[in-house]
C-alpha cells in the first residue's frame, strides 16, 4: 500500500501545484525555463503514475474489504464511465458544446470516473486510489473555475457537428475500453 500512496502523492501532488501554489509554479517555471519545468513535471508525473500502477497491483494481491457494494452499483458505474469518456473526449475535440458549457470537461471526466469506481468497489486499495483522484478532481475543478473568473476567460460557443462527433467518439472509446482494454490491461472484465 505504501507504493500506491507514494505514487498518488507524487502524481497528484505534481498535478495540484496550480491548485495550491500557482505563484510558486509561475516563479519556478520562469526560473527554470518552460522546457525544463515541463520536463521535471513530466518526470515526477511519470514516476508517480508508474508507482500508482505498481502499488495498486501489489495492493490488489492482498485485498482488504471495507464493504461489499450492491450489484446495481456496477451498472451505475458503467453508465458513469460512459459519461466520463464523453467528457474526456470533449476536452480534446475543439468546437464542441460540452466544453463550451462545462469549461473543464477533462477534470469533470476524472471526477465522474473516480466516483463510478468508488461506487462499484469496496476494497481499501480502490478507495485510496479512486478517492484520491475524486478529491483531487473536486479541488482542481474549483481552482480552474476560480482562475477562469479571475482571468475573465470566455469560452467560444460550441457547434452541433463537433458536439455530435464528441459524443460518438466518446461512446466508441468507452465501448472499446469497457469490452476489451479494461480486461486486457487491468485484468477485470466489466461486462464479463
N, C-alpha and C positions, 0 to 999 in steps of 0.2 A: 504494500500500500504506500510505502514511503516514496517509491519511484513515481507512482501516479501523482502523488501530492506535489513532489518536486517538479514534475513536468507541468502540472497545472499552474504552479506558481510562476515558472519561467514563461510559459506560453501566454497565459492570461495576464501576467504581470507586464510583459512586453506590449501586449495589446491594450493595456489600461493606462499607459503613460498619458495619452490625451485626456483620459477621464480625470486623473488625479494630479498630473504635473505638466500641464500644457506649456507653461513658461519655461520649465526646465528642459522640456523636449525641444522647444524652439531655440533656446540658447545652445544646447548641446549640438543640435543639427547645424547651427551657424558655425560653431567652433570646429566641429569635425569635418564639415562639408556634407553635402547631400548624399553623395555616393557612399562615403564611409559610414554615415549614420544608417542608411538603408542596409548596408552590408552587415553591420553589427546587429541591427534589429532583426534581420533575416536569420542570422546565425543563432541568436538567442531563441527566436521563434521555432526554428527547425529542431534545435536541441530539445526544447520543451515539448514539441509535438512528438518527437521520437520517444522521449521518456513517457509521455502520456500513453502512446500505443503499447510500449513495452510494459509499463507499470500496470496498465489496465489488463493486459493479457495475463500478467502474473497474479493480479488480484482475483481474476475470474477463476483461477485454478484452485483457490481456497475461498469459496463464496461464504459470505456472512449475510444471512437473510434478515432483513429488518421487517418486512411484511410481504404478503402474497397479494398482488393486485388482482382484482376480478378479471375474468377472461375478456369482458367487454372493453376493458382499457386498451387491449391490443388493437381492437377495431378502431377505437378513437385515435390511438397513436398512428395508425395507418392514414387516417384522414388528415391528421395534423401534419404528418410528414409530407403528404401530398401538397398541402398549403405551403409548407416550408420550402419545398423545391420550386414552387412557383415564385415565391418571394425571392429566393436566391437567384433565380433566372432574371427576375425583374431588376435586380441590382446591376446586371451586366448588359442587358439589352437597352439601347438608347431609345427614347421617344415613347416609352410605354406609360400608360395612365397610372399603373400601380406605383411606380417610382415617383411620379408627379404628385400623387396623393399622399403616400406614406413617407417619402423623402429618404428613408434609410431602410429599404426592404431587406438588405442582407442581414443587418442586426436583428430585425424582426423575424427573419427566417431562422437564424440561430436560436432565438428565444423560443420559437414555435417547435423547432426540432428538439431542443433540450426538454421542454415541457412534455412533449409527446413521449420521450423516452423515460422521463420520471414517472409518468402515469402508468407505464407498462412494465416497469422494473422495480423490484423492491430490495435488491441486493445493495450492500454498502458501497461497493465499488461503483455501481451505477449511480447511486445517489451522490457520491462525491463528484464523479465526472460530469453528469448532466446538471446537477445542482450548481456546480461551479460555473458552468457555461451559462446557465439561466441567470444567475446573479450577475455575471459579467455583462450579459446582453441587456439586462434591465438598466444597469448603471451606464453602459456605453450609449444606449439609445437616448437616455435622459441627457447625457453630456453632449451628444451630437445635436439634439434638438436645441439645446441651450446655445451651442456655437452658431447654429443657423439663425437663431433670434438675434444674437449679438451682432453677427455679420450681416443681418438682413438679407439672407440668402433667399432667392426666388427661384423656384423650380419651374421649368417650362412645362406647359400642359402636355399631357400625353395624347397620342393618336390611336385610333381604333386598330389599325393594321399591326403596329408594333405590340400593342396590348394583346391582341389575339395570338400573335406569334409567341409572345412571352408565356402565355398560359399553355399553349400547345407544347412548346419545348419543355416547360416545367413538368407537365404531365408525362411526357415521354422520358425525360431524365429520371423522374420518380419511378416509373414503371421498370426501367432498366435496372435501377438500383434496387428496388424492392424485390423484383422477381429473379435477379441474377447476382448483381455485385455484392449486395449485403451478405448473402450466403457465402459467396466465393471469397470475399475479403475479410469478413468479420466472423464467419462461421455460424451465423444464426440466419435461418430462413424465416422471414416474417410471415410468409404465406405457405410454409412447408409443413 
